[in-house]
Amino acid sequence: INCEWRMRLLRLLSLGTPTLTRSHVHTMYMRTHHISSSYFFSSSSPTQHPPPRKKLSTLWNDPEALYNAIHTELNNSANRDSVFLSTLVDATQRLMEIDPIRDRAVSLRSLALLVNDDIDGAQNFLAEELASNPTAHIYMSMAYLSVMKKDYNEVKRLLWEALQLDPNHESSLVMWNDVHRHQYPKKKLTSEEDYVKGLEKVCSLPNSWRMKLMLARYYYLVGEKPALGKEMFRELIEKYSLDQSTIYAMVGELEEIGRAQDVVDLIGNIYRVLDHGPYVGLKLASCYIQLSRDAEARALLDRISEVTVPEKIHPNISKEIIAGIFEAVEHHKKVL
């Protein structure tokens, strides 16, 4: 196809491809508890709202619904009065009693205590949980409190404990990356050598792969060592069962920095529609087109469109979105 149609097709391939954020590399730098920081930093004056106690009480025996309701209220806590915020502590106590997913109940209770300006209460609560049930998530929550107290050596110690329990715990990796990238409390960047050493320390742990993903990304985007980054990506793809959104993020970033050939080298021979999903396939097709390998792009689009059970492509994609994918694929094939 000529240059004009090539550019049109590349633009089309980028349309309708959602940002998959669950395990997206970018979000690993932003996520801790999935709770807004507005309750710590909002400068607006609180707005009075009638506290929906009745609503919470109706959810007293439904852990999923109660969790979601508390989660929502914590995100809106900057606009809540102190009387209502105190009721969230009671609600989290109930959640602790009924929620089969203990880590998330622990997180919400510690956050509810923090929202009520009870840092000591949150620390004591987490210390008790840690003594009876040490998990990476609780160590990370303790580290979060140490950040608030500006005790950054303790932050590093607690995070190291967390990562030894689970070297791929995302929230711990977020904080570990941050405290090794900056010289707190000065907030100046550390040297590149010290930063990389901090990442490599976690990479050395058995079964560590998320930090290797972050380090490989660093070598590509910042460290100017694309060959090393590529080999790390290759090892991760071959050794670990990376989820679709993680591969999509990796492929998307390589394409954006002009590494279309690397994308083809890494996944061109191993891509399978049902295993890797259609979005990764569309990115791979885009890279083929950038390399003027139009026949391979069309063959790949044919493979995507020939999947006989589209619902198996991705369990979290609606039938409407799947229909849109196949419509887009047919359109791209006509252009080619």
C-alpha positions as CSV (number, residue, x, y, z in Angstrom):
1,I,0.0,0.0,0.0
2,N,1.2,3.5,-0.7
3,C,2.4,5.9,2.1
4,E,-0.8,7.8,2.5
5,W,-2.9,4.6,3.0
6,R,-0.2,3.2,5.2
7,M,-0.5,6.2,7.6
8,R,-4.3,6.0,7.5
9,L,-4.2,2.4,8.5
10,L,-1.7,3.0,11.3
11,R,-4.1,5.6,12.7
12,L,-7.1,3.2,12.3
13,L,-5.2,0.5,14.1
14,S,-4.7,2.8,17.1
15,L,-8.4,3.7,17.3
16,G,-10.8,1.7,19.5
17,T,-7.9,0.0,21.3
18,P,-8.6,0.6,25.0
19,T,-6.0,1.5,27.6
20,L,-5.7,-1.7,29.6
21,T,-4.8,-0.4,33.0
22,R,-5.0,-3.4,35.3
23,S,-1.4,-4.5,34.9
24,H,-0.3,-1.7,32.7
25,V,3.3,-0.7,33.3
26,H,2.5,3.0,33.7
27,T,0.0,2.4,36.5
28,M,2.6,0.5,38.5
29,Y,4.2,3.9,39.2
30,M,0.9,5.4,40.4
31,R,-0.9,2.8,42.3
32,T,-0.8,1.9,46.0
33,H,-4.2,1.4,47.6
34,H,-6.3,2.5,44.6
35,I,-7.6,5.3,46.9
36,S,-7.5,9.0,45.9
37,S,-5.1,11.2,47.8
38,S,-7.6,14.0,48.0
39,Y,-8.4,13.3,51.6
40,F,-4.8,14.2,52.5
41,F,-4.2,17.1,50.1
42,S,-7.5,18.7,49.3
43,S,-7.6,22.4,50.1
44,S,-11.3,22.8,49.6
45,S,-13.6,23.2,52.6
46,P,-15.7,20.2,53.5
47,T,-19.2,20.1,52.1
48,Q,-21.9,18.8,54.5
49,H,-23.8,15.8,53.2
50,P,-26.2,13.6,55.2
51,P,-24.2,10.5,56.2
52,P,-25.8,7.5,54.4
53,R,-25.6,5.3,57.5
54,K,-28.7,3.4,56.5
55,K,-27.2,2.6,53.2
56,L,-24.1,1.1,54.8
57,S,-26.1,-0.8,57.3
58,T,-28.1,-2.5,54.5
59,L,-24.9,-3.9,53.2
60,W,-23.8,-5.3,56.6
61,N,-23.8,-8.9,55.4
62,D,-22.5,-8.4,51.8
63,P,-18.7,-8.1,51.9
64,E,-18.4,-7.2,48.2
65,A,-21.0,-4.4,48.3
66,L,-19.8,-3.1,51.7
67,Y,-16.2,-3.0,50.4
68,N,-17.3,-1.0,47.3
69,A,-19.4,1.4,49.4
70,I,-16.5,2.1,51.8
71,H,-14.1,2.4,49.0
72,T,-16.3,5.0,47.3
73,E,-16.8,7.0,50.5
74,L,-13.0,7.0,51.2
75,N,-12.4,8.5,47.7
76,N,-15.0,11.2,48.6
77,S,-13.8,11.7,52.1
78,A,-12.4,15.3,51.5
79,N,-16.1,16.4,51.2
80,R,-17.4,14.5,54.2
81,D,-17.9,15.8,57.8
82,S,-16.0,14.3,60.7
83,V,-19.1,12.6,62.1
84,F,-19.7,10.6,58.9
85,L,-16.0,9.7,58.6
86,S,-16.0,8.2,62.0
87,T,-18.8,5.8,60.8
88,L,-16.4,4.4,58.2
89,V,-14.2,3.0,60.9
90,D,-17.2,1.1,62.2
91,A,-18.0,-0.1,58.7
92,T,-14.4,-1.3,58.2
93,Q,-14.6,-3.2,61.4
94,R,-17.7,-5.1,60.1
95,L,-15.8,-5.7,56.8
96,M,-13.0,-7.2,58.7
97,E,-15.4,-9.7,60.2
98,I,-17.1,-10.8,56.9
99,D,-14.7,-10.2,54.1
100,P,-12.9,-13.4,52.8
101,I,-10.2,-11.2,51.2
102,R,-8.5,-10.1,54.4
103,D,-5.8,-7.9,52.8
104,R,-8.3,-5.5,51.2
105,A,-10.3,-5.2,54.4
106,V,-7.1,-4.4,56.3
107,S,-6.2,-1.8,53.8
108,L,-9.6,0.0,54.0
109,R,-9.5,-0.1,57.8
110,S,-6.1,1.4,58.0
111,L,-7.1,4.1,55.5
112,A,-10.3,4.8,57.4
113,L,-8.2,5.4,60.5
114,L,-5.9,7.7,58.6
115,V,-8.8,9.7,57.2
116,N,-9.9,10.2,60.8
117,D,-6.4,11.5,61.6
118,D,-5.6,8.5,63.8
119,I,-2.1,7.6,62.5
120,D,-1.2,5.9,65.7
121,G,-4.3,3.9,65.6
122,A,-3.6,2.8,62.0
123,Q,0.0,1.9,62.9
124,N,-1.1,-0.2,66.0
125,F,-3.8,-1.9,64.0
126,L,-1.4,-2.8,61.2
127,A,1.3,-4.0,63.7
128,E,-1.3,-6.4,65.2
129,E,-2.2,-7.7,61.8
130,L,1.5,-8.1,60.9
131,A,2.1,-10.1,64.1
132,S,-0.6,-12.6,63.3
133,N,-0.6,-12.7,59.5
134,P,2.5,-11.2,57.9
135,T,1.8,-10.4,54.2
136,A,3.4,-8.2,51.6
137,H,0.3,-6.0,51.5
138,I,0.5,-5.3,55.2
139,Y,4.2,-4.6,55.1
140,M,3.5,-2.2,52.3
141,S,0.7,-0.5,54.3
142,M,3.2,-0.1,57.2
143,A,5.7,1.5,54.7
144,Y,3.0,3.9,53.6
145,L,2.6,5.1,57.2
146,S,6.4,5.5,57.4
147,V,6.2,7.7,54.3
148,M,3.8,10.0,56.1
149,K,6.2,10.2,59.0
150,K,9.1,10.8,56.6
151,D,11.1,7.9,57.9
152,Y,12.5,6.7,54.5
153,N,15.0,4.2,55.9
154,E,12.1,2.5,57.6
155,V,10.1,2.7,54.3
156,K,12.9,0.8,52.5
157,R,13.2,-1.8,55.3
158,L,9.5,-2.5,55.3
159,L,9.3,-2.7,51.5
160,W,12.2,-5.1,51.4
161,E,10.3,-7.3,53.8
162,A,7.2,-7.1,51.6
163,L,9.1,-8.0,48.4
164,Q,10.9,-11.0,50.0
165,L,7.4,-12.4,50.7
166,D,6.1,-11.4,47.2
167,P,8.7,-10.0,44.7
168,N,5.9,-9.2,42.3
169,H,3.6,-7.3,44.7
170,E,2.7,-4.3,42.6
171,S,2.0,-1.7,45.2
172,S,5.3,-2.5,47.0
173,L,7.1,-2.2,43.7
174,V,5.5,1.2,43.1
175,M,6.9,2.6,46.4
176,W,10.2,0.8,46.0
177,N,10.8,2.4,42.6
178,D,9.9,5.8,44.0
179,V,12.1,5.8,47.1
180,H,15.0,4.6,45.1
181,R,14.5,7.1,42.3
182,H,14.4,10.1,44.6
183,Q,16.6,11.3,47.5
184,Y,13.9,11.9,50.1
185,P,13.2,14.3,51.8
186,K,15.2,16.4,49.2
187,K,13.2,15.0,46.3
188,K,16.3,15.1,44.1
189,L,16.9,12.3,41.7
190,T,19.4,9.6,42.7
191,S,22.3,8.7,40.5
192,E,21.5,6.4,37.7
193,E,23.9,3.8,39.2
194,D,22.2,3.8,42.6
195,Y,18.7,3.7,41.0
196,V,19.6,0.7,38.9
197,K,21.1,-1.1,41.9
198,G,17.9,-0.6,43.7
199,L,15.9,-2.2,40.9
200,E,18.4,-5.0,40.4
201,K,18.2,-5.9,44.1
202,V,14.6,-6.9,43.6
203,C,15.3,-8.5,40.3
204,S,17.6,-10.9,42.1
205,L,14.8,-12.3,44.2
206,P,13.5,-15.8,43.1
207,N,10.5,-15.6,40.7
208,S,10.8,-11.8,40.4
209,W,9.5,-10.6,37.0
210,R,7.6,-7.4,37.5
211,M,10.7,-5.5,38.5
212,K,12.5,-7.0,35.5
213,L,9.8,-5.6,33.4
214,M,10.3,-2.1,34.9
215,L,14.1,-2.4,34.5
216,A,13.8,-3.5,30.9
217,R,11.5,-0.6,30.2
218,Y,14.0,1.8,31.9
219,Y,16.9,0.5,29.7
220,Y,14.8,1.2,26.6
221,L,13.3,4.6,27.5
222,V,16.0,6.2,29.7
223,G,19.1,4.1,30.1
224,E,19.9,3.9,26.4
225,K,20.6,0.2,26.5
226,P,17.9,-1.1,24.1
227,A,19.8,-4.4,23.4
228,L,19.8,-5.2,27.1
229,G,16.2,-4.2,27.4
230,K,15.2,-6.3,24.5
231,E,16.9,-9.4,26.0
232,M,15.2,-8.9,29.3
233,F,11.8,-8.6,27.5
234,R,12.6,-11.8,25.6
235,E,13.4,-13.6,28.8
236,L,10.2,-12.4,30.4
237,I,8.1,-13.5,27.5
238,E,9.7,-16.9,27.3
239,K,9.9,-17.7,31.0
240,Y,6.7,-16.2,32.5
241,S,3.1,-16.3,31.5
242,L,2.6,-12.5,31.2
243,D,-1.0,-11.4,31.0
244,Q,-2.5,-9.8,27.9
245,S,-2.5,-6.2,29.2
246,T,1.2,-6.4,30.3
247,I,2.3,-7.6,26.9
248,Y,0.1,-5.0,25.3
249,A,1.7,-2.3,27.4
250,M,5.2,-3.5,26.5
251,V,4.5,-3.8,22.8
252,G,2.7,-0.4,22.7
253,E,5.6,1.4,24.3
254,L,8.2,-0.2,22.0
255,E,6.1,0.8,19.0
256,E,5.8,4.4,20.3
257,I,9.5,4.8,20.5
258,G,10.1,3.5,17.0
259,R,11.1,-0.1,17.9
260,A,8.7,-1.9,15.5
261,Q,11.4,-4.4,14.5
262,D,11.9,-5.3,18.1
263,V,8.2,-6.0,18.5
264,V,8.2,-8.3,15.5
265,D,11.4,-10.0,16.8
266,L,9.9,-10.5,20.3
267,I,6.4,-11.7,19.6
268,G,6.0,-12.2,15.8
269,N,6.7,-15.9,15.9
270,I,4.8,-16.7,19.2
271,Y,1.7,-14.5,18.9
272,R,-1.6,-16.5,19.3
273,V,-4.9,-14.8,19.2
274,L,-6.6,-16.7,22.1
275,D,-3.5,-16.5,24.3
276,H,-2.4,-12.9,23.7
277,G,-5.6,-11.2,22.7
278,P,-6.6,-9.1,19.6
279,Y,-5.2,-5.8,20.9
280,V,-1.7,-7.2,21.0
281,G,-2.3,-8.6,17.5
282,L,-3.4,-5.2,16.2
283,K,-0.2,-3.6,17.6
284,L,1.8,-6.3,15.9
285,A,0.0,-5.7,12.6
286,S,0.8,-2.0,13.0
287,C,4.5,-2.8,13.4
288,Y,4.4,-5.1,10.3
289,I,2.9,-2.2,8.3
290,Q,5.6,0.3,9.6
291,L,8.2,-2.2,8.3
292,S,6.4,-2.4,4.9
293,R,5.6,-6.1,5.5
294,D,2.0,-5.7,4.4
295,A,1.5,-9.4,3.5
296,E,2.3,-10.5,7.0
297,A,0.0,-7.8,8.4
298,R,-2.9,-9.0,6.3
299,A,-2.2,-12.7,7.3
300,L,-2.2,-11.7,10.9
301,L,-5.5,-9.8,10.6
302,D,-6.9,-12.9,8.9
303,R,-5.9,-15.0,11.9
304,I,-7.6,-12.6,14.3
305,S,-10.8,-12.5,12.2
306,E,-10.9,-16.3,11.9
307,V,-11.1,-17.0,15.6
308,T,-14.3,-19.1,15.9
309,V,-15.1,-18.4,19.6
310,P,-14.5,-14.6,20.1
311,E,-15.8,-14.6,23.6
312,K,-12.7,-16.5,24.7
313,I,-10.4,-13.8,23.5
314,H,-10.5,-11.9,26.8
315,P,-12.9,-12.7,29.6
316,N,-13.4,-9.0,30.5
317,I,-14.3,-7.7,27.1
318,S,-17.9,-7.3,26.3
319,K,-19.5,-8.8,23.2
320,E,-20.1,-5.3,21.8
321,I,-16.4,-4.6,22.0
322,I,-15.5,-7.9,20.5
323,A,-17.9,-7.1,17.6
324,G,-16.1,-3.8,17.2
325,I,-12.8,-5.5,17.0
326,F,-13.9,-7.8,14.3
327,E,-15.5,-5.0,12.3
328,A,-12.2,-3.0,12.6
329,V,-10.2,-6.0,11.5
330,E,-12.4,-6.5,8.4
331,H,-12.0,-2.8,7.6
332,H,-8.2,-3.0,7.9
333,K,-8.1,-6.0,5.6
334,K,-10.0,-4.1,2.9
335,V,-7.5,-1.3,3.1
336,L,-4.6,-3.7,2.7
